[in-house]
Amino acid sequence: MAISYKKLWKLLIDRDLTKRELCKIAGVSTAAIAKMGKGENMNTGTLLKISNSLGVNVTDIMESVPESEAKGKQ
């Protein structure tokens, strides 16, 4: 299984937020957001900062998907 952050990207679009704005309001680095863009594993603390800053649960910004579905589709 792999992690997909498609829910986060959709949420940003729905709220008309950029990734840079997310970094600022969540207090996370651009490197952390870049790792998410590549579908890499993230520190739980970082995920909690992002979800709390957006007022959502962690499950609203990420999901577990089969490896075959996650390859190259972040």
MOMOPE-V972019 format. One record per pair of residues at least 4 apart in sequence whose ideal C-beta (glycine too) atoms are under 7 Angstrom apart, sorted by sequence separation. I is the first residue (numbers start at 1). J is the second residue. D is the distance in Angstrom with one decimal. If there is no record, write none. Layout:
i:I j:J d:D
i:I j:J d:D
//
This chain:
i:5 j:9 d:6.4
i:6 j:10 d:6.2
i:7 j:11 d:6.3
i:8 j:12 d:6.5
i:9 j:13 d:6.6
i:10 j:14 d:6.2
i:11 j:15 d:6.2
i:17 j:21 d:4.8
i:19 j:23 d:6.7
i:20 j:24 d:6.8
i:21 j:25 d:6.3
i:22 j:26 d:5.6
i:28 j:32 d:4.5
i:30 j:34 d:6.2
i:31 j:35 d:6.5
i:32 j:36 d:6.7
i:33 j:37 d:6.5
i:34 j:38 d:6.8
i:42 j:46 d:5.1
i:44 j:48 d:6.2
i:45 j:49 d:6.5
i:46 j:50 d:6.5
i:47 j:51 d:6.2
i:48 j:52 d:5.9
i:49 j:53 d:6.2
i:50 j:54 d:6.4
i:56 j:60 d:3.8
i:58 j:62 d:6.5
i:65 j:69 d:4.6
i:67 j:71 d:6.7
i:69 j:73 d:6.7
i:12 j:17 d:4.6
i:17 j:22 d:5.7
i:23 j:28 d:5.6
i:28 j:33 d:6.7
i:35 j:40 d:4.3
i:42 j:47 d:5.4
i:51 j:56 d:5.3
i:56 j:61 d:6.4
i:65 j:70 d:5.0
i:23 j:29 d:6.7
i:36 j:42 d:6.1
i:51 j:57 d:6.1
i:12 j:19 d:7.0
i:23 j:30 d:5.5
i:35 j:42 d:6.4
i:51 j:58 d:4.8
i:51 j:60 d:6.7
i:12 j:22 d:6.3
i:23 j:33 d:5.8
i:32 j:42 d:6.8
i:48 j:58 d:6.6
i:51 j:61 d:5.5
i:22 j:33 d:6.5
i:47 j:58 d:5.3
i:50 j:61 d:6.1
i:19 j:33 d:4.9
i:32 j:46 d:5.2
i:47 j:62 d:6.8
i:28 j:46 d:5.5
i:28 j:49 d:5.6
i:27 j:49 d:5.9
i:28 j:50 d:6.4
i:26 j:49 d:4.9
i:26 j:50 d:4.7
i:26 j:53 d:4.0
i:8 j:36 d:6.9
i:22 j:50 d:6.9
i:25 j:53 d:4.9
i:5 j:36 d:4.7
i:39 j:70 d:5.8
i:5 j:39 d:6.9
i:4 j:39 d:6.7
i:39 j:74 d:4.1
i:3 j:39 d:6.5
i:38 j:74 d:6.4
i:2 j:39 d:6.5
i:37 j:74 d:6.0
i:3 j:41 d:6.5
i:11 j:54 d:6.5
i:11 j:60 d:6.9
i:11 j:61 d:6.5
i:7 j:60 d:6.0
i:8 j:61 d:3.9
i:7 j:61 d:5.3
i:8 j:62 d:6.6
i:7 j:62 d:6.2
i:5 j:61 d:6.5
i:7 j:63 d:6.0
i:5 j:62 d:5.3
i:4 j:62 d:6.7
i:3 j:62 d:5.6
i:4 j:63 d:5.4
i:3 j:64 d:6.4
i:4 j:65 d:4.6
i:1 j:64 d:4.8
i:2 j:65 d:5.7
i:1 j:65 d:6.9
i:1 j:66 d:6.5
i:2 j:67 d:5.2
i:1 j:67 d:6.8
i:4 j:70 d:5.7
i:2 j:70 d:3.6
i:5 j:74 d:6.4
i:4 j:74 d:6.7
//
